[in-house]
């Protein structure tokens, strides 16, 4: 028997021992575990598990299987053994179809059902075939077909020696007499069973009312309504169109409740004669929605955990739903966070108040992508446009970073079944100012031997664009997702200023960069990031493997000496190479004594390779063992020695391993990871590997899984 299949069956057992490790009894899961512990072990639990497994085996085709329970008591513990006698697995020898009276095409049904001769006699396979047949029939307009009309009969008599059976598939015809909506027809002969009719759309209502051509439903613009609800009377009934309409209404985010009520009706006023009767079967649809209040307010506690900052943020959001009747919303946000480069990094008198982050923003969203007409956009694409203005202020121990930004972007779904979404920022403008520089920070900048380091901390303006594409993937038992990001800035603005700008515009004497205002040049760069992650359950159902690959590269432009700090790459921390804290690794083989030539932990190239084994101890606790590898590097002829990939190559790869513990609180996952450095590329040669020096590592707190 396949161990993976056995693990799946064991998961269906009704009685299992609960983990006697740590758990919180005041949670719902903790109370459930305590209740299970009181019922284990017992003869009742043994009999129930044996009966459940035997039933499962019968459903999978082992009709002769027997399961006997017994208890053993090794080393003061109690273990339930289920002795299984499998026997020979039954198969389907012949398949017979009786579908003529239903009016459905036999060839299409055989192709959809996939019930071939010689397949195992699995009940799950038969149920799946029922659902596929019913779904295919309804998607082709046969709305009166459902799984209850699809019956199986297995003939095992006379063939028990070979453990094979004959399967008969029968689809009942349409029975008008059993339909309440056919009660107006008094002719009993007309109500005899007939082939299933092709159904068309009947009345399309909105909260019980039939709208006119210019009626505004729920205060939506008519073109927004037509885009979200692409359903019209008289067209063929397609369940997937109603599903898309439901998704289209929920995406608007302006309704607290959305329901699509469907009811079949015999329309005697129809011109055609359907299946020999005057009239036709139609599907009436009523979209029942309950709009949200026009204004809303929300208070939320979030957790900032990006590559450079870490900590809680308290925010308040004021919403105006259905702004200007476009199905979007206006959002005003104000937030404050206590953030740092690592947990507890600034718990001292000097740094306690030097780790704040303030944010103010206004964002407006709407359905569609102007100037493209909504009629030309598919509802399934969920097109959305947003405009945002904001101000951010980050207080670091060394300086205060303020930023004003404006964005105009749009998004659409390229493939809903794969979660393939494209985001495009046509305009991304920002102005960054570093002020309140500490004396120590200013002295550190003046001591730098490399002018590229100083350039990372200049005031600057960004005029650029970006695009990203994310998508889910499945290969065998593996599943995950990938994301591609690309951004660029400054090139077009610099070219325009140089060739077409008025004579009053100024340029930097050293770099030639266009100065938007005095001391604020326009930066030029190109930046790309690729993320790829996935996971799968192992044959031992409690153990799961997961991996993450992150590759990034950025290049400063002709008139920009080096990348601004916010466009650079970092690693380490709770989501990077976990043997190091944030911005404590790299670039390359950079040693602590060479920090005058580069910024520690900041690079133009990033590689993260991560792998985890996650063990599901119980419904809440999840220990993990992880291995991380990677680093950040600089590139270019002006990069200091030892910071480039070609300088150290494989010796510049950082390697760490460690253990983690996660607890699922149902509304979020709390996580602690402890990483140990196996190979430290920043250590002196001869003391880089574990065992060649003292033990070094890092402990990280986080919310959610790392990938």
C-alpha positions in Angstrom: 0.0 0.0 0.0 1.3 3.5 -0.8 2.4 5.3 2.3 1.1 8.6 1.0 -2.3 7.1 0.4 -2.3 5.5 3.9 -1.4 8.9 5.5 -4.4 10.4 3.7 -6.7 7.7 5.0 -5.3 8.0 8.5 -6.2 11.7 8.5 -9.9 10.7 8.1 -9.9 8.7 11.4 -12.5 10.2 13.8 -10.4 9.5 16.9 -6.8 10.5 17.3 -4.6 11.2 20.3 -4.1 14.9 20.9 -0.6 16.3 21.4 0.1 16.6 25.1 2.6 19.4 24.5 2.0 23.1 25.1 -1.4 24.5 24.3 -3.7 27.2 25.6 -6.9 25.8 27.0 -8.8 29.1 26.7 -8.7 28.9 22.9 -11.2 26.9 20.9 -8.5 24.6 19.6 -7.1 24.0 23.1 -10.6 23.0 24.5 -11.0 20.7 21.6 -7.7 19.0 22.3 -8.6 18.6 26.0 -11.8 16.9 25.0 -10.0 14.5 22.7 -7.5 13.6 25.4 -10.3 12.5 27.7 -11.5 10.0 25.0 -8.1 8.5 24.2 -7.4 5.6 24.7 -10.7 3.6 24.9 -12.2 0.5 23.2 -14.8 2.8 21.7 -12.1 4.9 20.0 -10.5 1.7 18.7 -13.7 0.4 17.2 -14.7 3.7 15.6 -11.2 4.1 14.0 -11.3 0.5 12.7 -14.8 1.0 11.2 -13.9 4.3 9.6 -10.7 2.9 8.0 -12.6 -0.2 6.8 -15.3 2.0 5.2 -12.6 4.1 3.6 -11.0 1.0 2.1 -14.3 -0.2 0.7 -14.9 3.1 -0.9 -11.5 2.9 -2.6 -12.3 -0.5 -4.1 -11.0 -3.0 -1.6 -14.4 -4.5 -0.9 -12.9 -7.5 0.9 -10.8 -5.5 3.3 -11.0 -6.2 7.0 -9.6 -4.0 9.9 -9.1 -5.3 13.4 -8.0 -3.0 16.2 -5.7 -3.8 19.1 -3.8 -1.9 21.8 -0.1 -2.2 22.7 1.6 -0.5 25.7 5.3 0.1 24.9 7.4 2.0 27.5 4.5 3.4 29.5 2.6 4.6 26.4 -0.5 3.4 24.6 -0.5 2.8 20.9 -3.5 1.7 18.7 -2.6 -0.8 16.0 -5.0 -1.3 13.1 -4.3 -4.7 11.5 -5.5 -4.4 7.8 -6.3 -7.4 5.5 -6.6 -5.8 2.1 -7.6 -8.5 -0.3 -7.7 -7.9 -4.1 -8.8 -4.5 -5.4 -12.0 -4.5 -7.5 -12.0 -2.9 -10.9 -14.6 -1.8 -13.5 -14.7 -4.3 -16.3 -17.4 -2.8 -18.5 -19.3 0.5 -18.7 -22.8 0.8 -20.0 -24.6 4.1 -20.7 -28.4 4.8 -20.6 -28.7 8.4 -21.6 -30.9 8.4 -24.7 -34.1 9.7 -23.0 -32.2 12.6 -21.4 -31.3 14.3 -24.7 -27.7 14.7 -23.8 -24.9 13.8 -26.3 -23.4 10.4 -25.4 -19.9 11.2 -26.8 -19.5 14.3 -24.8 -20.6 12.6 -21.6 -18.2 9.8 -22.1 -15.3 12.2 -22.6 -16.2 14.3 -19.6 -16.9 11.4 -17.2 -13.5 9.6 -17.8 -15.0 6.3 -16.7 -12.8 3.9 -18.7 -12.8 0.2 -18.5 -10.2 -1.2 -16.2 -10.1 1.6 -13.7 -10.3 0.9 -9.9 -13.8 0.9 -8.5 -13.3 4.0 -6.4 -16.4 5.8 -5.0 -14.6 9.1 -5.0 -13.9 8.7 -8.8 -17.6 8.0 -9.4 -18.7 11.0 -7.4 -16.3 13.2 -9.3 -17.7 11.9 -12.6 -21.2 12.8 -11.4 -20.2 16.3 -10.6 -18.3 16.8 -13.9 -21.3 15.6 -15.9 -23.7 17.9 -14.1 -21.3 20.8 -14.4 -20.8 20.2 -18.1 -24.5 19.9 -18.8 -25.3 23.2 -16.9 -22.5 25.1 -18.5 -24.0 24.1 -21.9 -27.5 25.4 -21.0 -29.1 22.2 -19.5 -30.0 23.8 -16.2 -32.4 21.1 -15.3 -29.6 18.5 -15.0 -28.1 17.9 -11.5 -26.2 15.1 -9.8 -29.4 13.6 -8.3 -30.4 12.6 -11.9 -27.1 10.7 -12.5 -27.3 7.2 -11.1 -24.9 4.3 -11.0 -25.5 0.6 -10.8 -22.7 -1.9 -10.1 -23.2 -5.5 -11.1 -20.8 -7.8 -9.2 -22.7 -11.0 -9.6 -20.9 -13.7 -11.5 -17.6 -11.8 -11.6 -16.5 -12.0 -8.0 -13.7 -14.5 -8.9 -11.9 -11.8 -10.9 -12.9 -9.0 -8.6 -14.4 -7.0 -11.4 -17.8 -5.4 -11.9 -20.0 -3.9 -14.7 -20.9 -0.2 -14.2 -24.1 1.1 -15.6 -24.5 4.9 -15.9 -28.0 6.2 -16.3 -29.1 9.9 -16.6 -32.8 10.4 -16.1 -34.8 12.6 -18.5 -36.5 15.8 -17.5 -39.7 15.3 -15.6 -41.9 18.4 -16.0 -44.5 16.9 -13.6 -42.1 17.2 -10.7 -41.4 20.9 -11.3 -43.5 23.3 -9.2 -43.1 26.0 -11.8 -44.9 23.8 -14.4 -48.1 23.6 -12.3 -49.9 26.0 -14.7 -49.9 23.3 -17.4 -52.9 21.1 -16.9 -52.3 18.6 -19.8 -51.0 15.5 -18.1 -49.7 14.1 -21.4 -47.6 17.3 -21.8 -46.0 16.6 -18.4 -44.6 13.2 -19.3 -40.8 12.8 -19.0 -38.9 14.5 -21.9 -35.3 15.4 -23.0 -33.8 18.1 -20.9 -34.4 21.6 -22.4 -31.9 24.2 -23.3 -32.5 27.1 -20.9 -32.3 30.8 -21.6 -32.0 33.8 -19.4 -35.4 35.2 -18.3 -35.9 38.3 -16.2 -32.9 40.0 -14.7 -33.8 41.9 -11.5 -32.0 44.1 -9.0 -33.3 43.7 -5.4 -36.7 42.4 -6.8 -37.1 45.3 -9.4 -36.6 45.1 -13.1 -34.2 48.0 -14.1 -34.7 50.2 -17.1 -32.0 50.9 -19.7 -30.8 54.1 -17.9 -31.6 53.0 -14.3 -28.7 53.3 -11.8 -28.5 50.2 -9.6 -27.2 50.9 -6.1 -26.1 54.4 -7.2 -23.6 52.9 -9.7 -23.0 54.3 -13.2 -24.8 52.3 -15.8 -21.6 51.3 -17.6 -20.1 50.1 -14.3 -23.2 47.9 -13.6 -23.0 46.5 -17.2 -19.4 45.7 -16.7 -19.9 43.9 -13.4 -23.1 42.1 -14.4 -22.7 40.9 -17.9 -26.1 39.1 -18.0 -29.0 40.0 -20.4 -32.5 38.5 -20.9 -32.9 36.1 -23.8 -29.2 34.8 -24.0 -28.3 31.2 -23.3 -28.0 30.3 -19.6 -24.4 30.1 -18.5 -23.7 29.4 -14.8 -20.1 30.8 -15.2 -21.5 34.2 -16.3 -23.5 34.4 -13.0 -20.4 33.4 -11.1 -18.4 36.1 -12.8 -21.2 38.6 -12.0 -21.1 37.6 -8.4 -17.3 38.1 -8.3 -17.7 41.4 -10.1 -20.1 42.8 -7.5 -18.0 41.6 -4.6 -14.8 43.1 -6.1 -16.5 46.5 -6.0 -16.1 46.5 -2.2 -19.2 48.6 -1.7 -21.7 45.9 -0.7 -21.9 44.3 2.7 -23.9 41.4 1.2 -24.2 40.0 -2.3 -26.5 37.1 -3.3 -27.6 35.8 -6.7 -31.0 34.2 -6.5 -31.9 31.9 -9.4 -35.3 30.4 -10.2 -36.5 28.4 -13.2 -39.8 29.4 -14.9 -41.9 28.1 -17.8 -42.3 31.1 -20.2 -45.5 30.5 -22.2 -44.9 33.8 -24.0 -41.8 32.5 -25.7 -42.0 32.1 -29.4 -40.2 28.8 -29.7 -41.6 25.3 -28.9 -39.2 23.7 -26.4 -39.0 19.9 -26.4 -42.5 19.6 -27.9 -44.2 22.1 -25.5 -45.4 25.6 -26.3 -43.0 28.0 -24.7 -39.5 27.6 -23.1 -37.7 27.1 -19.8 -36.1 30.3 -18.6 -33.9 31.2 -15.7 -34.9 34.3 -13.7 -32.1 36.0 -11.8 -32.4 38.5 -8.9 -29.2 40.2 -7.7 -29.8 40.9 -4.0 -27.3 43.3 -2.6 -27.0 45.4 0.5 -24.9 48.5 0.1 -22.4 49.5 2.8 -22.7 52.8 4.6 -21.3 55.6 2.4 -18.7 56.4 5.0 -16.7 54.0 7.2 -13.8 54.2 9.7 -11.4 51.5 10.7 -8.6 51.2 13.3 -6.0 48.5 12.6 -2.8 47.2 14.2 -0.4 46.1 11.5 3.2 44.8 11.6 5.8 46.4 9.3 8.3 43.7 8.3 10.1 44.9 5.1 13.8 44.5 4.2 14.9 47.5 6.3 12.4 48.1 9.0 10.5 46.1 11.6 7.8 46.8 14.2 4.1 47.4 14.9 2.1 50.2 13.3 -1.2 51.6 14.5 -3.3 53.2 11.8 -6.8 54.7 11.3 -8.5 54.7 7.9 -11.5 56.7 6.8 -13.4 55.4 3.8 -15.8 56.9 1.3 -17.4 53.9 -0.5 -18.5 54.2 -4.2 -16.7 57.5 -4.7 -18.3 59.3 -7.7 -20.4 56.2 -8.4 -17.4 54.4 -10.0 -17.6 51.4 -7.6 -14.3 52.3 -5.9 -13.5 54.2 -2.7 -11.6 57.1 -1.3 -9.3 56.3 1.6 -7.6 58.6 4.1 -5.0 56.9 6.2 -3.0 58.1 9.2 -0.6 55.8 11.0 2.2 55.7 13.5 4.6 52.8 14.1 7.5 52.0 16.4 9.9 50.4 14.0 13.6 49.5 14.1 16.1 47.4 12.1 15.5 44.5 14.5 13.3 43.6 17.5 14.4 45.4 20.6 17.2 47.1 18.6 16.6 50.5 20.2 15.4 49.7 23.7 17.7 52.2 25.3 17.5 55.8 26.4 19.1 57.2 23.3 17.2 55.2 20.7 13.8 54.6 22.3 12.3 57.8 20.7 14.4 57.5 17.6 12.4 54.8 15.9 9.1 56.3 14.9 7.4 56.2 11.6 4.5 58.5 10.6 2.3 58.1 7.5 -0.4 60.2 5.9 -2.0 59.2 2.6 -5.0 59.7 0.4 -6.0 57.0 -2.2 -8.8 56.9 -4.7 -9.7 53.7 -6.6 -12.2 53.1 -9.3 -13.3 50.3 -11.7 -11.7 50.3 -15.1 -8.6 51.6 -16.8 -9.2 55.0 -18.4 -9.3 56.0 -21.2 -10.3 52.4 -22.2 -14.1 51.9 -22.3 -15.4 49.5 -19.7 -17.3 47.7 -22.4 -14.0 46.6 -23.9 -12.7 45.2 -20.6 -13.6 41.7 -19.4 -15.3 41.6 -16.0 -13.1 38.6 -15.1 -10.0 40.8 -15.5 -11.1 42.9 -12.5 -9.5 46.1 -13.9 -8.9 48.8 -11.3 -7.2 52.2 -11.3 -5.8 54.0 -8.3 -4.4 57.5 -7.6 -2.4 58.0 -4.4 -0.7 61.0 -2.6 1.2 60.5 0.6 3.7 61.7 3.1 6.0 59.4 5.2 8.4 60.3 7.9 10.9 57.8 9.3 13.0 58.6 12.3 16.2 56.5 12.3 18.9 56.8 15.0 21.2 58.5 12.5 18.8 60.8 10.6 15.2 61.6 9.8 13.9 60.5 6.4 10.9 62.3 4.9 9.2 61.5 1.7 6.4 63.0 -0.4 5.1 60.7 -3.1 2.4 60.5 -5.8 1.4 57.4 -7.8 -1.0 56.6 -10.6 -1.3 52.9 -11.2 -3.7 50.2 -12.4 -4.1 46.5 -12.2 -5.9 43.7 -13.9 -6.2 39.9 -13.6 -4.7 38.1 -16.5 -5.8 34.6 -15.5 -8.3 34.3 -12.6 -7.8 30.5 -12.3 -4.1 30.9 -11.7 -4.3 34.1 -9.7 -2.3 35.9 -12.4 -2.4 39.6 -11.6 -0.5 42.5 -13.3 0.2 45.8 -11.6 1.5 48.8 -13.6 2.5 52.2 -12.1 2.5 54.6 -14.9 3.7 57.5 -12.7 5.6 57.1 -9.5 7.0 60.4 -8.2 8.7 60.9 -4.9 10.8 63.5 -3.2 13.2 62.3 -0.4 14.8 64.5 2.2 17.2 63.4 4.9 17.3 65.8 7.8 18.3 65.9 11.5 21.5 64.1 10.8 23.3 63.1 14.0 26.8 64.3 14.6 28.1 60.8 14.6 26.4 60.1 11.3 27.8 63.3 9.7 31.3 62.4 10.9 30.9 58.9 9.5 30.0 60.3 6.1 32.9 62.6 6.1 35.3 59.7 6.9 34.1 57.6 3.9 36.8 56.7 1.4 34.2 55.9 -1.3 32.0 58.8 -2.7 29.5 56.1 -3.7 28.6 55.6 -0.1 27.9 59.3 0.4 25.6 59.3 -2.7 23.3 56.7 -1.1 22.3 59.3 1.5 21.7 62.3 -0.7 18.4 64.1 -1.0 16.8 63.2 -4.3 13.7 63.1 -6.5 12.4 60.0 -8.3 10.3 60.2 -11.6 9.6 56.7 -12.7 7.4 53.7 -13.4 7.1 50.1 -12.4 5.4 46.9 -13.4 4.9 43.6 -11.5 3.3 40.2 -12.4 2.4 37.5 -9.9 1.0 34.1 -10.5 0.3 30.8 -8.7 1.7 27.5 -10.1 1.2 23.8 -9.6 3.4 20.9 -10.7 2.4 17.5 -9.4 2.1 17.7 -5.6 4.1 21.0 -5.5 2.3 24.3 -5.4 3.3 27.9 -4.9 3.7 31.2 -6.6 6.1 33.5 -8.3 6.4 37.3 -8.8 8.4 39.5 -11.2 9.0 43.1 -10.4 10.7 45.8 -12.5 11.0 49.5 -11.9 12.9 52.3 -13.6 13.3 56.0 -13.1 15.0 59.2 -14.2 16.0 58.3 -17.7 13.2 60.0 -19.5 13.1 63.0 -17.2 16.9 63.5 -17.5 16.7 63.3 -21.3 13.8 65.8 -21.5 15.6 68.2 -19.1 18.8 68.0 -21.1 17.3 68.4 -24.6 14.1 70.4 -24.0 14.4 72.1 -20.7 14.5 75.9 -20.3 17.8 77.6 -19.7 16.8 78.3 -16.1 17.0 74.6 -15.2 20.2 73.6 -13.4 22.3 70.5 -13.4 24.8 69.0 -10.9 28.4 70.1 -11.6 29.9 66.7 -10.9 27.3 64.2 -12.2 25.3 66.3 -14.7 22.0 65.2 -13.0 19.0 67.5 -13.4 18.4 69.4 -10.1 14.7 69.7 -9.5 15.4 72.2 -6.7 18.7 73.2 -5.2 20.4 70.2 -3.7 17.8 67.7 -5.0 18.9 65.8 -8.2 16.7 63.4 -10.2 18.1 59.9 -9.7 18.3 57.3 -12.5 18.1 53.6 -12.0 16.7 50.3 -13.2 15.7 47.6 -10.7 14.4 44.0 -11.0 13.3 41.4 -8.5 12.2 37.8 -9.1 10.5 35.7 -6.3 9.7 32.1 -6.6 8.3 29.9 -3.7 6.5 26.6 -3.3 5.8 23.8 -1.0 4.4 20.2 -0.8 3.3 17.7 1.8 5.6 14.8 2.3 4.6 11.1 2.6 4.4 11.7 6.3 1.4 13.9 6.4 2.5 16.0 9.4 5.7 17.1 7.6 5.8 19.7 4.8 8.6 21.0 2.7 8.8 24.7 1.5 11.3 26.7 -0.4 11.8 30.3 -1.5 14.1 31.8 -4.1 14.6 35.6 -4.4 16.9 37.2 -7.0 17.3 40.9 -7.4 19.5 43.3 -9.4 19.7 47.1 -9.7 21.8 49.4 -11.8 22.3 53.2 -11.2 22.0 55.4 -14.2 24.6 57.5 -16.0 24.1 60.6 -13.9 23.6 58.8 -10.6 26.7 57.7 -8.7 25.0 55.0 -6.7 21.5 53.7 -5.9 19.5 55.5 -3.2 19.2 53.6 0.0 15.5 52.7 -0.5 16.2 51.2 -3.9 19.1 49.1 -2.7 18.8 45.5 -1.6 19.2 44.1 2.0 19.2 40.6 3.4 19.2 39.1 6.8 16.4 39.5 9.3 13.3 37.5 9.8 12.6 37.0 6.1 16.1 36.8 4.7 19.2 34.9 5.7 18.3 34.3 9.3 21.7 33.8 10.8 22.1 37.6 10.6 20.0 40.6 11.7 18.7 43.1 9.1 21.5 45.0 7.3 24.2 43.0 9.0 25.3 40.8 6.1 27.4 41.8 3.1 28.0 43.2 0.7 30.1 40.2 -0.5 33.1 39.4 1.7 33.1 42.9 3.3 34.8 42.8 6.7 34.0 45.0 9.6 37.3 46.8 9.2 36.4 47.9 5.7 33.2 49.7 6.5 34.7 53.0 5.4 34.4 51.8 1.7 30.8 50.5 1.7 27.6 50.5 3.6 27.2 47.2 5.6 24.2 45.1 4.5 23.5 47.3 1.4 24.0 46.0 -2.1 22.9 46.2 -5.8 22.5 42.4 -6.2 20.6 40.1 -3.9 20.3 36.3 -3.8 18.2 34.4 -1.2 17.8 30.7 -1.2 15.7 29.2 1.6 14.4 25.8 2.5 12.2 24.7 5.4 10.9 21.5 6.8 7.7 22.4 8.7 6.3 19.9 11.2 2.6 20.1 12.1 2.8 19.1 15.8 -0.9 19.8 16.3 -3.5 22.2 15.0 -1.7 25.2 16.4 2.0 24.5 17.0 4.4 24.1 14.1 8.2 23.6 14.7 10.5 24.1 11.7 14.0 23.5 10.6 15.4 25.9 8.0 18.5 26.4 5.9 19.2 29.7 4.2 21.9 30.8 1.8 22.7 34.0 0.0 24.1 37.5 0.3 24.1 41.0 -1.3 26.8 42.3 -3.6 27.9 45.5 -5.3 28.9 45.6 -9.0 30.7 47.9 -11.4 34.3 49.0 -11.7 34.0 51.5 -8.8 32.8 48.9 -6.3 35.3 48.3 -3.5 37.4 45.2 -3.5 35.7 42.2 -1.8 32.1 43.5 -2.3 31.6 42.1 -5.8 30.6 38.5 -6.7 33.7 38.0 -8.8 36.0 38.9 -5.9 34.9 36.1 -3.6 32.5 34.0 -5.8 31.2 31.0 -3.9 33.2 32.0 -0.8 31.0 35.1 -0.6 27.8 33.0 0.0 26.5 33.2 3.5 25.0 30.0 4.9 22.9 29.6 8.1 20.6 27.0 9.6 18.3 27.0 12.6 15.1 26.2 14.3 11.8 28.0 14.4 8.5 27.7 16.3 5.2 29.1 15.0 1.9 29.3 16.8 -1.4 29.7 14.9 -3.7 32.1 16.8 -6.4 31.6 14.0 -6.3 35.3 13.1 -2.5 35.4 12.7 0.6 33.3 13.1 3.3 34.3 15.7 6.8 33.1 14.8 10.2 33.0 16.4 13.3 31.8 14.5 16.8 31.3 15.8 19.5 31.1 13.1 23.1 29.8 13.5 25.8 30.9 11.0 27.4 28.0 9.2 29.5 30.1 6.8 30.2 33.8 7.5 31.7 35.5 4.4 32.5 38.7 6.4 34.7 36.9 8.9 38.5 36.7 8.3 39.8 33.8 6.2 40.3 30.8 8.3 37.5 31.5 10.7 34.5 31.6 8.4 33.1 28.1 8.9 31.3 26.8 11.9 33.8 25.4 14.3 36.6 27.8 13.3 35.5 30.5 15.7 32.8 31.3 18.2 29.2 30.6 17.6 27.3 33.5 16.0 23.6 33.9 15.0 20.5 35.9 15.4 17.0 35.5 16.9 14.0 36.9 15.0 10.4 37.6 16.0 7.8 37.8 13.2 4.2 37.6 12.2 3.2 35.1 9.5 5.3 32.6 7.7 8.6 33.8 6.1 7.4 32.7 2.7 
